[in-house]
């Protein structure tokens, strides 16, 4: 039995020294907002859904123009996205196009489900902003 223990010790030492970590599960820092690429397709899709949600909720006609800032936070069992979105709206007498910033918090329950999204979207011009 002594040789068996020695072999196990050698194998474990080799794995630790060679830094083989594919066996370990993926680790995320919990409750920490990390910056995300604003050009990522998933981020842009969530931002477009946020603008659609804002338009339906407030009866507006904002048009998605881009994502200025995106962050993601891991929470056990879900994810939280925080974004600043650039939109274009018609303002004034209907002749001018104005830019507007929207702040979106998206809570995603589960790993791959698109149905379990909760949106909180506010514009800089809203009185009830945050």
N, CA, C and O atoms as a GROMACS GRO file, in nm:
protein
  520
    1UNK      N    1   0.082  -0.120   0.000
    1UNK     CA    2   0.000   0.000   0.000
    1UNK      C    3   0.086   0.126   0.000
    1UNK      O    4   0.042   0.232  -0.044
    2UNK      N    5   0.207   0.114   0.049
    2UNK     CA    6   0.295   0.228   0.056
    2UNK      C    7   0.332   0.277  -0.084
    2UNK      O    8   0.338   0.398  -0.107
    3UNK      N    9   0.354   0.186  -0.178
    3UNK     CA   10   0.385   0.225  -0.316
    3UNK      C   11   0.265   0.294  -0.382
    3UNK      O   12   0.282   0.388  -0.459
    4UNK      N   13   0.146   0.248  -0.351
    4UNK     CA   14   0.025   0.310  -0.406
    4UNK      C   15   0.014   0.456  -0.360
    4UNK      O   16  -0.016   0.544  -0.441
    5UNK      N   17   0.037   0.482  -0.233
    5UNK     CA   18   0.033   0.620  -0.180
    5UNK      C   19   0.139   0.706  -0.246
    5UNK      O   20   0.115   0.823  -0.275
    6UNK      N   21   0.258   0.649  -0.269
    6UNK     CA   22   0.366   0.723  -0.333
    6UNK      C   23   0.327   0.759  -0.477
    6UNK      O   24   0.355   0.871  -0.521
    7UNK      N   25   0.264   0.669  -0.549
    7UNK     CA   26   0.221   0.696  -0.686
    7UNK      C   27   0.114   0.806  -0.689
    7UNK      O   28   0.119   0.895  -0.774
    8UNK      N   29   0.021   0.800  -0.600
    8UNK     CA   30  -0.083   0.904  -0.592
    8UNK      C   31  -0.018   1.039  -0.561
    8UNK      O   32  -0.054   1.140  -0.622
    9UNK      N   33   0.076   1.041  -0.469
    9UNK     CA   34   0.145   1.166  -0.433
    9UNK      C   35   0.219   1.223  -0.554
    9UNK      O   36   0.214   1.344  -0.577
   10UNK      N   37   0.287   1.139  -0.630
   10UNK     CA   38   0.362   1.184  -0.747
   10UNK      C   39   0.265   1.240  -0.853
   10UNK      O   40   0.294   1.344  -0.913
   11UNK      N   41   0.155   1.174  -0.876
   11UNK     CA   42   0.058   1.219  -0.976
   11UNK      C   43  -0.004   1.353  -0.936
   11UNK      O   44  -0.013   1.444  -1.018
   12UNK      N   45  -0.044   1.367  -0.811
   12UNK     CA   46  -0.104   1.492  -0.764
   12UNK      C   47  -0.002   1.605  -0.770
   12UNK      O   48  -0.036   1.716  -0.811
   13UNK      N   49   0.122   1.578  -0.731
   13UNK     CA   50   0.227   1.680  -0.738
   13UNK      C   51   0.250   1.723  -0.882
   13UNK      O   52   0.263   1.842  -0.909
   14UNK      N   53   0.256   1.628  -0.974
   14UNK     CA   54   0.274   1.662  -1.115
   14UNK      C   55   0.161   1.751  -1.166
   14UNK      O   56   0.186   1.849  -1.235
   15UNK      N   57   0.038   1.716  -1.133
   15UNK     CA   58  -0.076   1.796  -1.179
   15UNK      C   59  -0.072   1.937  -1.121
   15UNK      O   60  -0.103   2.034  -1.191
   16UNK      N   61  -0.035   1.951  -0.996
   16UNK     CA   62  -0.027   2.084  -0.935
   16UNK      C   63   0.086   2.167  -0.994
   16UNK      O   64   0.069   2.286  -1.016
   17UNK      N   65   0.200   2.104  -1.018
   17UNK     CA   66   0.314   2.177  -1.073
   17UNK      C   67   0.288   2.219  -1.217
   17UNK      O   68   0.322   2.331  -1.256
   18UNK      N   69   0.229   2.133  -1.296
   18UNK     CA   70   0.204   2.165  -1.437
   18UNK      C   71   0.081   2.254  -1.455
   18UNK      O   72   0.047   2.290  -1.568
   19UNK      N   73   0.016   2.290  -1.345
   19UNK     CA   74  -0.097   2.384  -1.345
   19UNK      C   75  -0.210   2.340  -1.437
   19UNK      O   76  -0.268   2.422  -1.509
   20UNK      N   77  -0.241   2.217  -1.435
   20UNK     CA   78  -0.354   2.167  -1.513
   20UNK      C   79  -0.481   2.202  -1.437
   20UNK      O   80  -0.506   2.149  -1.328
   21UNK      N   81  -0.559   2.291  -1.494
   21UNK     CA   82  -0.678   2.338  -1.422
   21UNK      C   83  -0.807   2.312  -1.498
   21UNK      O   84  -0.913   2.360  -1.459
   22UNK      N   85  -0.800   2.236  -1.606
   22UNK     CA   86  -0.922   2.210  -1.683
   22UNK      C   87  -1.021   2.125  -1.605
   22UNK      O   88  -1.139   2.120  -1.640
   23UNK      N   89  -0.976   2.059  -1.502
   23UNK     CA   90  -1.064   1.975  -1.421
   23UNK      C   91  -1.152   2.062  -1.331
   23UNK      O   92  -1.266   2.025  -1.300
   24UNK      N   93  -1.100   2.176  -1.291
   24UNK     CA   94  -1.171   2.262  -1.197
   24UNK      C   95  -1.285   2.336  -1.266
   24UNK      O   96  -1.272   2.371  -1.384
   25UNK      N   97  -1.395   2.361  -1.198
   25UNK     CA   98  -1.504   2.438  -1.258
   25UNK      C   99  -1.466   2.585  -1.276
   25UNK      O  100  -1.376   2.635  -1.208
   26UNK      N  101  -1.534   2.652  -1.367
   26UNK     CA  102  -1.508   2.793  -1.393
   26UNK      C  103  -1.548   2.876  -1.271
   26UNK      O  104  -1.655   2.856  -1.214
   27UNK      N  105  -1.462   2.968  -1.232
   27UNK     CA  106  -1.486   3.049  -1.114
   27UNK      C  107  -1.512   3.193  -1.154
   27UNK      O  108  -1.441   3.249  -1.238
   28UNK      N  109  -1.613   3.254  -1.095
   28UNK     CA  110  -1.644   3.395  -1.117
   28UNK      C  111  -1.641   3.467  -0.983
   28UNK      O  112  -1.682   3.412  -0.881
   29UNK      N  113  -1.590   3.589  -0.984
   29UNK     CA  114  -1.600   3.672  -0.864
   29UNK      C  115  -1.745   3.710  -0.846
   29UNK      O  116  -1.807   3.766  -0.937
   30UNK      N  117  -1.800   3.682  -0.731
   30UNK     CA  118  -1.940   3.713  -0.705
   30UNK      C  119  -1.954   3.858  -0.659
   30UNK      O  120  -1.867   3.910  -0.590
   31UNK      N  121  -2.064   3.920  -0.698
   31UNK     CA  122  -2.102   4.055  -0.654
   31UNK      C  123  -2.000   4.162  -0.693
   31UNK      O  124  -1.986   4.263  -0.624
   32UNK      N  125  -1.928   4.140  -0.802
   32UNK     CA  126  -1.832   4.238  -0.852
   32UNK      C  127  -1.869   4.272  -0.996
   32UNK      O  128  -1.878   4.183  -1.080
   33UNK      N  129  -1.890   4.401  -1.025
   33UNK     CA  130  -1.919   4.443  -1.162
   33UNK      C  131  -1.790   4.444  -1.243
   33UNK      O  132  -1.694   4.512  -1.207
   34UNK      N  133  -1.789   4.368  -1.352
   34UNK     CA  134  -1.672   4.364  -1.439
   34UNK      C  135  -1.709   4.422  -1.574
   34UNK      O  136  -1.819   4.398  -1.625
   35UNK      N  137  -1.618   4.499  -1.632
   35UNK     CA  138  -1.643   4.562  -1.760
   35UNK      C  139  -1.655   4.457  -1.870
   35UNK      O  140  -1.585   4.356  -1.870
   36UNK      N  141  -1.746   4.484  -1.962
   36UNK     CA  142  -1.767   4.397  -2.078
   36UNK      C  143  -1.745   4.478  -2.205
   36UNK      O  144  -1.754   4.600  -2.204
   37UNK      N  145  -1.715   4.408  -2.313
   37UNK     CA  146  -1.695   4.471  -2.443
   37UNK      C  147  -1.828   4.527  -2.493
   37UNK      O  148  -1.926   4.453  -2.504
   38UNK      N  149  -1.831   4.655  -2.524
   38UNK     CA  150  -1.956   4.719  -2.567
   38UNK      C  151  -1.996   4.676  -2.709
   38UNK      O  152  -2.110   4.699  -2.749
   39UNK      N  153  -1.905   4.616  -2.783
   39UNK     CA  154  -1.936   4.570  -2.919
   39UNK      C  155  -1.977   4.424  -2.924
   39UNK      O  156  -2.005   4.371  -3.031
   40UNK      N  157  -1.979   4.358  -2.810
   40UNK     CA  158  -2.019   4.217  -2.802
   40UNK      C  159  -2.164   4.204  -2.848
   40UNK      O  160  -2.250   4.284  -2.811
   41UNK      N  161  -2.191   4.102  -2.929
   41UNK     CA  162  -2.326   4.083  -2.984
   41UNK      C  163  -2.430   4.063  -2.875
   41UNK      O  164  -2.541   4.117  -2.884
   42UNK      N  165  -2.396   3.986  -2.771
   42UNK     CA  166  -2.492   3.963  -2.662
   42UNK      C  167  -2.524   4.092  -2.588
   42UNK      O  168  -2.639   4.116  -2.550
   43UNK      N  169  -2.423   4.175  -2.567
   43UNK     CA  170  -2.443   4.302  -2.498
   43UNK      C  171  -2.532   4.392  -2.583
   43UNK      O  172  -2.625   4.455  -2.531
   44UNK      N  173  -2.505   4.400  -2.713
   44UNK     CA  174  -2.588   4.482  -2.802
   44UNK      C  175  -2.731   4.432  -2.808
   44UNK      O  176  -2.824   4.512  -2.811
   45UNK      N  177  -2.750   4.301  -2.810
   45UNK     CA  178  -2.886   4.245  -2.811
   45UNK      C  179  -2.962   4.282  -2.684
   45UNK      O  180  -3.079   4.321  -2.690
   46UNK      N  181  -2.897   4.272  -2.570
   46UNK     CA  182  -2.961   4.311  -2.444
   46UNK      C  183  -2.992   4.460  -2.442
   46UNK      O  184  -3.096   4.501  -2.390
   47UNK      N  185  -2.902   4.541  -2.498
   47UNK     CA  186  -2.926   4.686  -2.503
   47UNK      C  187  -3.044   4.719  -2.594
   47UNK      O  188  -3.126   4.805  -2.560
   48UNK      N  189  -3.055   4.651  -2.707
   48UNK     CA  190  -3.169   4.673  -2.797
   48UNK      C  191  -3.300   4.631  -2.730
   48UNK      O  192  -3.402   4.699  -2.745
   49UNK      N  193  -3.297   4.520  -2.656
   49UNK     CA  194  -3.416   4.478  -2.583
   49UNK      C  195  -3.452   4.580  -2.475
   49UNK      O  196  -3.570   4.602  -2.447
   50UNK      N  197  -3.351   4.643  -2.415
   50UNK     CA  198  -3.376   4.746  -2.314
   50UNK      C  199  -3.446   4.867  -2.375
   50UNK      O  200  -3.538   4.922  -2.316
   51UNK      N  201  -3.401   4.907  -2.494
   51UNK     CA  202  -3.463   5.022  -2.562
   51UNK      C  203  -3.607   4.988  -2.600
   51UNK      O  204  -3.696   5.071  -2.586
   52UNK      N  205  -3.630   4.865  -2.649
   52UNK     CA  206  -3.767   4.822  -2.681
   52UNK      C  207  -3.856   4.825  -2.556
   52UNK      O  208  -3.970   4.871  -2.561
   53UNK      N  209  -3.802   4.776  -2.446
   53UNK     CA  210  -3.877   4.777  -2.319
   53UNK      C  211  -3.910   4.920  -2.277
   53UNK      O  212  -4.022   4.949  -2.235
   54UNK      N  213  -3.812   5.010  -2.288
   54UNK     CA  214  -3.832   5.150  -2.251
   54UNK      C  215  -3.939   5.214  -2.340
   54UNK      O  216  -4.025   5.286  -2.292
   55UNK      N  217  -3.932   5.187  -2.471
   55UNK     CA  218  -4.031   5.244  -2.564
   55UNK      C  219  -4.172   5.197  -2.531
   55UNK      O  220  -4.266   5.277  -2.534
   56UNK      N  221  -4.189   5.069  -2.502
   56UNK     CA  222  -4.322   5.017  -2.468
   56UNK      C  223  -4.372   5.074  -2.336
   56UNK      O  224  -4.489   5.111  -2.325
   57UNK      N  225  -4.286   5.080  -2.238
   57UNK     CA  226  -4.324   5.125  -2.105
   57UNK      C  227  -4.360   5.274  -2.102
   57UNK      O  228  -4.453   5.314  -2.032
   58UNK      N  229  -4.287   5.355  -2.179
   58UNK     CA  230  -4.305   5.500  -2.173
   58UNK      C  231  -4.368   5.560  -2.299
   58UNK      O  232  -4.377   5.682  -2.311
   59UNK      N  233  -4.412   5.475  -2.391
   59UNK     CA  234  -4.471   5.520  -2.517
   59UNK      C  235  -4.382   5.621  -2.589
   59UNK      O  236  -4.428   5.728  -2.630
   60UNK      N  237  -4.257   5.586  -2.603
   60UNK     CA  238  -4.158   5.671  -2.671
   60UNK      C  239  -4.117   5.603  -2.801
   60UNK      O  240  -4.159   5.491  -2.830
   61UNK      N  241  -4.035   5.672  -2.877
   61UNK     CA  242  -3.986   5.617  -3.002
   61UNK      C  243  -3.835   5.634  -3.011
   61UNK      O  244  -3.783   5.686  -3.110
   62UNK      N  245  -3.763   5.589  -2.908
   62UNK     CA  246  -3.618   5.599  -2.907
   62UNK      C  247  -3.558   5.493  -3.000
   62UNK      O  248  -3.612   5.383  -3.014
   63UNK      N  249  -3.447   5.528  -3.063
   63UNK     CA  250  -3.379   5.438  -3.156
   63UNK      C  251  -3.242   5.406  -3.099
   63UNK      O  252  -3.168   5.495  -3.059
   64UNK      N  253  -3.208   5.278  -3.096
   64UNK     CA  254  -3.079   5.233  -3.044
   64UNK      C  255  -2.966   5.288  -3.130
   64UNK      O  256  -2.971   5.278  -3.253
   65UNK      N  257  -2.862   5.347  -3.066
   65UNK     CA  258  -2.749   5.400  -3.140
   65UNK      C  259  -2.616   5.338  -3.097
   65UNK      O  260  -2.517   5.348  -3.170
   66UNK      N  261  -2.612   5.275  -2.981
   66UNK     CA  262  -2.488   5.211  -2.937
   66UNK      C  263  -2.484   5.193  -2.787
   66UNK      O  264  -2.569   5.244  -2.714
   67UNK      N  265  -2.384   5.119  -2.743
   67UNK     CA  266  -2.364   5.096  -2.600
   67UNK      C  267  -2.239   5.172  -2.558
   67UNK      O  268  -2.131   5.152  -2.615
   68UNK      N  269  -2.252   5.259  -2.459
   68UNK     CA  270  -2.139   5.338  -2.413
   68UNK      C  271  -2.060   5.267  -2.304
   68UNK      O  272  -1.937   5.277  -2.300
   69UNK      N  273  -2.130   5.194  -2.217
   69UNK     CA  274  -2.064   5.126  -2.106
   69UNK      C  275  -2.144   5.002  -2.071
   69UNK      O  276  -2.266   5.005  -2.068
   70UNK      N  277  -2.074   4.892  -2.046
   70UNK     CA  278  -2.141   4.768  -2.008
   70UNK      C  279  -2.061   4.698  -1.900
   70UNK      O  280  -1.938   4.688  -1.906
   71UNK      N  281  -2.133   4.650  -1.799
   71UNK     CA  282  -2.072   4.576  -1.689
   71UNK      C  283  -2.159   4.455  -1.656
   71UNK      O  284  -2.280   4.456  -1.679
   72UNK      N  285  -2.096   4.351  -1.603
   72UNK     CA  286  -2.169   4.231  -1.566
   72UNK      C  287  -2.128   4.189  -1.426
   72UNK      O  288  -2.011   4.192  -1.389
   73UNK      N  289  -2.229   4.149  -1.349
   73UNK     CA  290  -2.206   4.103  -1.212
   73UNK      C  291  -2.265   3.963  -1.199
   73UNK      O  292  -2.378   3.938  -1.240
   74UNK      N  293  -2.188   3.873  -1.141
   74UNK     CA  294  -2.237   3.737  -1.117
   74UNK      C  295  -2.297   3.730  -0.977
   74UNK      O  296  -2.235   3.772  -0.879
   75UNK      N  297  -2.417   3.677  -0.970
   75UNK     CA  298  -2.489   3.655  -0.846
   75UNK      C  299  -2.525   3.506  -0.847
   75UNK      O  300  -2.557   3.453  -0.954
   76UNK      N  301  -2.520   3.437  -0.734
   76UNK     CA  302  -2.554   3.294  -0.737
   76UNK      C  303  -2.690   3.269  -0.802
   76UNK      O  304  -2.792   3.319  -0.754
   77UNK      N  305  -2.691   3.192  -0.909
   77UNK     CA  306  -2.814   3.157  -0.979
   77UNK      C  307  -2.859   3.257  -1.083
   77UNK      O  308  -2.958   3.232  -1.153
   78UNK      N  309  -2.791   3.370  -1.095
   78UNK     CA  310  -2.833   3.470  -1.194
   78UNK      C  311  -2.716   3.562  -1.228
   78UNK      O  312  -2.607   3.550  -1.173
   79UNK      N  313  -2.742   3.655  -1.320
   79UNK     CA  314  -2.644   3.755  -1.361
   79UNK      C  315  -2.712   3.891  -1.364
   79UNK      O  316  -2.834   3.901  -1.382
   80UNK      N  317  -2.633   3.996  -1.346
   80UNK     CA  318  -2.684   4.133  -1.349
   80UNK      C  319  -2.598   4.211  -1.448
   80UNK      O  320  -2.476   4.216  -1.435
   81UNK      N  321  -2.663   4.272  -1.546
   81UNK     CA  322  -2.595   4.358  -1.642
   81UNK      C  323  -2.632   4.502  -1.612
   81UNK      O  324  -2.748   4.533  -1.586
   82UNK      N  325  -2.534   4.590  -1.616
   82UNK     CA  326  -2.557   4.733  -1.600
   82UNK      C  327  -2.499   4.802  -1.723
   82UNK      O  328  -2.382   4.783  -1.756
   83UNK      N  329  -2.582   4.882  -1.791
   83UNK     CA  330  -2.539   4.943  -1.917
   83UNK      C  331  -2.579   5.090  -1.925
   83UNK      O  332  -2.679   5.132  -1.867
   84UNK      N  333  -2.499   5.164  -1.998
   84UNK     CA  334  -2.537   5.299  -2.039
   84UNK      C  335  -2.549   5.292  -2.191
   84UNK      O  336  -2.454   5.258  -2.261
   85UNK      N  337  -2.668   5.325  -2.240
   85UNK     CA  338  -2.702   5.306  -2.381
   85UNK      C  339  -2.725   5.443  -2.445
   85UNK      O  340  -2.790   5.529  -2.387
   86UNK      N  341  -2.672   5.462  -2.564
   86UNK     CA  342  -2.694   5.584  -2.641
   86UNK      C  343  -2.811   5.561  -2.735
   86UNK      O  344  -2.812   5.464  -2.811
   87UNK      N  345  -2.909   5.652  -2.731
   87UNK     CA  346  -3.024   5.642  -2.821
   87UNK      C  347  -3.044   5.775  -2.892
   87UNK      O  348  -2.990   5.878  -2.852
   88UNK      N  349  -3.121   5.769  -2.999
   88UNK     CA  350  -3.158   5.890  -3.073
   88UNK      C  351  -3.308   5.905  -3.068
   88UNK      O  352  -3.382   5.808  -3.083
   89UNK      N  353  -3.354   6.028  -3.046
   89UNK     CA  354  -3.497   6.057  -3.045
   89UNK      C  355  -3.523   6.184  -3.123
   89UNK      O  356  -3.434   6.266  -3.143
   90UNK      N  357  -3.647   6.199  -3.166
   90UNK     CA  358  -3.686   6.322  -3.235
   90UNK      C  359  -3.732   6.420  -3.128
   90UNK      O  360  -3.816   6.388  -3.044
   91UNK      N  361  -3.676   6.540  -3.131
   91UNK     CA  362  -3.712   6.638  -3.028
   91UNK      C  363  -3.741   6.773  -3.093
   91UNK      O  364  -3.725   6.791  -3.213
   92UNK      N  365  -3.783   6.866  -3.012
   92UNK     CA  366  -3.816   6.998  -3.062
   92UNK      C  367  -3.943   6.995  -3.145
   92UNK      O  368  -4.043   6.937  -3.103
   93UNK      N  369  -3.939   7.057  -3.261
   93UNK     CA  370  -4.055   7.062  -3.350
   93UNK      C  371  -4.064   6.941  -3.442
   93UNK      O  372  -4.144   6.939  -3.536
   94UNK      N  373  -3.984   6.842  -3.415
   94UNK     CA  374  -3.985   6.723  -3.501
   94UNK      C  375  -3.881   6.731  -3.610
   94UNK      O  376  -3.872   6.641  -3.694
   95UNK      N  377  -3.802   6.837  -3.610
   95UNK     CA  378  -3.700   6.854  -3.713
   95UNK      C  379  -3.562   6.813  -3.665
   95UNK      O  380  -3.473   6.787  -3.747
   96UNK      N  381  -3.542   6.806  -3.535
   96UNK     CA  382  -3.411   6.778  -3.479
   96UNK      C  383  -3.403   6.635  -3.426
   96UNK      O  384  -3.502   6.579  -3.378
   97UNK      N  385  -3.285   6.579  -3.434
   97UNK     CA  386  -3.260   6.449  -3.373
   97UNK      C  387  -3.168   6.472  -3.255
   97UNK      O  388  -3.059   6.528  -3.270
   98UNK      N  389  -3.211   6.428  -3.138
   98UNK     CA  390  -3.135   6.447  -3.015
   98UNK      C  391  -3.080   6.313  -2.967
   98UNK      O  392  -3.140   6.208  -2.989
   99UNK      N  393  -2.966   6.320  -2.901
   99UNK     CA  394  -2.910   6.201  -2.839
   99UNK      C  395  -2.952   6.198  -2.692
   99UNK      O  396  -2.964   6.301  -2.627
  100UNK      N  397  -2.974   6.078  -2.644
  100UNK     CA  398  -3.019   6.060  -2.506
  100UNK      C  399  -2.949   5.939  -2.447
  100UNK      O  400  -2.930   5.838  -2.516
  101UNK      N  401  -2.911   5.948  -2.321
  101UNK     CA  402  -2.850   5.834  -2.252
  101UNK      C  403  -2.956   5.761  -2.173
  101UNK      O  404  -3.040   5.822  -2.106
  102UNK      N  405  -2.953   5.629  -2.181
  102UNK     CA  406  -3.042   5.546  -2.099
  102UNK      C  407  -2.956   5.458  -2.010
  102UNK      O  408  -2.848   5.413  -2.049
  103UNK      N  409  -3.005   5.435  -1.890
  103UNK     CA  410  -2.938   5.348  -1.795
  103UNK      C  411  -3.024   5.223  -1.781
  103UNK      O  412  -3.143   5.231  -1.752
  104UNK      N  413  -2.963   5.109  -1.801
  104UNK     CA  414  -3.038   4.983  -1.799
  104UNK      C  415  -2.974   4.886  -1.700
  104UNK      O  416  -2.853   4.863  -1.703
  105UNK      N  417  -3.057   4.830  -1.615
  105UNK     CA  418  -3.017   4.720  -1.527
  105UNK      C  419  -3.098   4.598  -1.570
  105UNK      O  420  -3.221   4.602  -1.570
  106UNK      N  421  -3.029   4.492  -1.605
  106UNK     CA  422  -3.095   4.370  -1.653
  106UNK      C  423  -3.056   4.256  -1.560
  106UNK      O  424  -2.938   4.231  -1.534
  107UNK      N  425  -3.156   4.188  -1.510
  107UNK     CA  426  -3.134   4.073  -1.423
  107UNK      C  427  -3.174   3.948  -1.500
  107UNK      O  428  -3.288   3.936  -1.546
  108UNK      N  429  -3.081   3.855  -1.513
  108UNK     CA  430  -3.103   3.733  -1.591
  108UNK      C  431  -3.101   3.614  -1.496
  108UNK      O  432  -2.999   3.583  -1.434
  109UNK      N  433  -3.215   3.548  -1.484
  109UNK     CA  434  -3.227   3.430  -1.398
  109UNK      C  435  -3.187   3.306  -1.476
  109UNK      O  436  -3.231   3.289  -1.590
  110UNK      N  437  -3.106   3.221  -1.419
  110UNK     CA  438  -3.063   3.099  -1.486
  110UNK      C  439  -2.950   3.127  -1.583
  110UNK      O  440  -2.905   3.241  -1.597
  111UNK      N  441  -2.903   3.021  -1.649
  111UNK     CA  442  -2.785   3.036  -1.733
  111UNK      C  443  -2.817   3.077  -1.876
  111UNK      O  444  -2.760   3.173  -1.926
  112UNK      N  445  -2.905   3.006  -1.941
  112UNK     CA  446  -2.925   3.026  -2.084
  112UNK      C  447  -3.064   3.077  -2.122
  112UNK      O  448  -3.094   3.091  -2.240
  113UNK      N  449  -3.145   3.106  -2.026
  113UNK     CA  450  -3.284   3.143  -2.055
  113UNK      C  451  -3.295   3.290  -2.092
  113UNK      O  452  -3.247   3.377  -2.019
  114UNK      N  453  -3.358   3.319  -2.205
  114UNK     CA  454  -3.386   3.457  -2.245
  114UNK      C  455  -3.522   3.502  -2.196
  114UNK      O  456  -3.554   3.621  -2.200
  115UNK      N  457  -3.604   3.408  -2.148
  115UNK     CA  458  -3.738   3.442  -2.103
  115UNK      C  459  -3.738   3.502  -1.963
  115UNK      O  460  -3.830   3.575  -1.927
  116UNK      N  461  -3.636   3.473  -1.884
  116UNK     CA  462  -3.632   3.518  -1.746
  116UNK      C  463  -3.549   3.645  -1.731
  116UNK      O  464  -3.464   3.654  -1.642
  117UNK      N  465  -3.574   3.744  -1.816
  117UNK     CA  466  -3.504   3.871  -1.807
  117UNK      C  467  -3.593   3.975  -1.740
  117UNK      O  468  -3.711   3.988  -1.774
  118UNK      N  469  -3.537   4.050  -1.646
  118UNK     CA  470  -3.608   4.162  -1.584
  118UNK      C  471  -3.533   4.290  -1.617
  118UNK      O  472  -3.412   4.299  -1.596
  119UNK      N  473  -3.605   4.388  -1.670
  119UNK     CA  474  -3.544   4.513  -1.712
  119UNK      C  475  -3.583   4.627  -1.619
  119UNK      O  476  -3.697   4.635  -1.572
  120UNK      N  477  -3.488   4.714  -1.592
  120UNK     CA  478  -3.512   4.842  -1.527
  120UNK      C  479  -3.438   4.946  -1.612
  120UNK      O  480  -3.316   4.953  -1.609
  121UNK      N  481  -3.513   5.024  -1.688
  121UNK     CA  482  -3.453   5.117  -1.784
  121UNK      C  483  -3.503   5.257  -1.757
  121UNK      O  484  -3.623   5.280  -1.745
  122UNK      N  485  -3.410   5.350  -1.746
  122UNK     CA  486  -3.443   5.490  -1.722
  122UNK      C  487  -3.360   5.579  -1.813
  122UNK      O  488  -3.246   5.547  -1.846
  123UNK      N  489  -3.418   5.689  -1.852
  123UNK     CA  490  -3.350   5.789  -1.932
  123UNK      C  491  -3.300   5.899  -1.840
  123UNK      O  492  -3.352   5.918  -1.730
  124UNK      N  493  -3.198   5.972  -1.885
  124UNK     CA  494  -3.150   6.087  -1.807
  124UNK      C  495  -3.259   6.191  -1.789
  124UNK      O  496  -3.257   6.267  -1.692
  125UNK      N  497  -3.355   6.196  -1.881
  125UNK     CA  498  -3.461   6.297  -1.876
  125UNK      C  499  -3.580   6.256  -1.790
  125UNK      O  500  -3.670   6.337  -1.768
  126UNK      N  501  -3.582   6.133  -1.742
  126UNK     CA  502  -3.694   6.086  -1.660
  126UNK      C  503  -3.686   6.146  -1.520
  126UNK      O  504  -3.577   6.156  -1.462
  127UNK      N  505  -3.800   6.185  -1.466
  127UNK     CA  506  -3.804   6.238  -1.330
  127UNK      C  507  -3.781   6.129  -1.227
  127UNK      O  508  -3.722   6.154  -1.122
  128UNK      N  509  -3.828   6.009  -1.256
  128UNK     CA  510  -3.816   5.900  -1.160
  128UNK      C  511  -3.687   5.822  -1.179
  128UNK      O  512  -3.679   5.704  -1.144
  129UNK      N  513  -3.587   5.887  -1.234
  129UNK     CA  514  -3.459   5.823  -1.262
  129UNK      C  515  -3.394   5.772  -1.134
  129UNK      O  516  -3.366   5.850  -1.043
  130UNK      N  517  -3.372   5.645  -1.127
  130UNK     CA  518  -3.305   5.574  -1.018
  130UNK      C  519  -3.351   5.624  -0.885
  130UNK      O  520  -3.305   5.575  -0.782
   0.00000   0.00000   0.00000
